[in-house]
Amino acid sequence: MTAAAAAAAAVAGQAPEESASAPMQAPAIAPTRGFRFPAYTSVNVDGPYIAITFDDGPNPETTPKLMKILAARGVKATFFVVGTRASENPELLRQMAAAGHEIGNHSWNHPQLPKVSEAEADRQIQMTSDAIRAATGSAPVYLRPPYGAMSQGLRRHIENKFGLAMVYWSADSLDWKNRDAQAIYDKVMAQTRPGGIILMHDIHATTVAAVPRVLDALQAKGYHFVTVSQLIAMNKPMPERVAQLASGAPKPKKPGTAAKPASATGKPATAKPAVARPKPAPQPVTRTSLY
């Protein structure tokens, strides 16, 4: 029995959860300090390159239609598949890979991973990677956590155990919520920027209906679609100050510098000193639970 068949037998009858609740919004810049990999929401690129991604499939009714639309426009996408559907539709995964699309891990049946045990999270990820490998011959290198839900501890564990980097999004189509092609188009067009990662779902007919117009409009604006791996390969280092802000590190002081004396303002030494004001109490730093 193959790994994918064993995985399917282990959870026979389970179906992936639809995206019934809103995905959590990933922060614009994911901190990397203390982690093996960056967590990508977008990439710093020199040109008009973007990645379009599709979650929760493959769906034998909608995914083949979507792949024909992509092929007609020469667009390469990244599909984050759920293991139950991947194990039931291995031929669709082979078609994706043969067409040059990328395939990532989206868990076995779409739970919020931080809300299950570590052992269950491991099972969700391992079974899905096994199903992808059994269908295509290659294991995924990226994980998109269902709903974007991830804790710092679990992220470190997954990176170290499975070698998977986290991929989120910068443009959310909200196609799981707005089953309307015009609304989907408007959301994507309003949020897409160079280096962006677009989030859509190939399991919805309304999404597939919206995709031709989205692709045509973005290509007319000069955008080029690439896979997530290709986009990340174009990543340019951020300017030093931006990187410091992203990591939360204070700006380093130059060696030998000291605080300026009060007279450095140009005021005479006899000037009336400013009234000392009490410093506000430091506010606690709040961080998103995604990382």
Secondary structure, 3 states (H helix, E strand, C coil): CCHHHHHHHHCCCCCCCCCCCCCCCCCCCCCCCCCCCCCECECCCCCCEEEEEEECCCCCCCHHHHHHHHHHCCCCCEEEECHHHHHHCHHHHHHHHHCCCEEEECCCCCCCHHHCCHHHHHHHHHHHHHHHHHHHCCCCCEECCHHHCCCHHHHHHHHHHHCCEEECCCEECCCCCCCCHHHHHHHHHHHCCCCEEEEEECCCHHHHHHHHHHHHHHHHCCCEECCHHHHHHCCCCCCHHHHHHHHCCCCCCCCCCCCCCHHHHCCCCCCCCCCCCCCCCCCCCCCCCCC
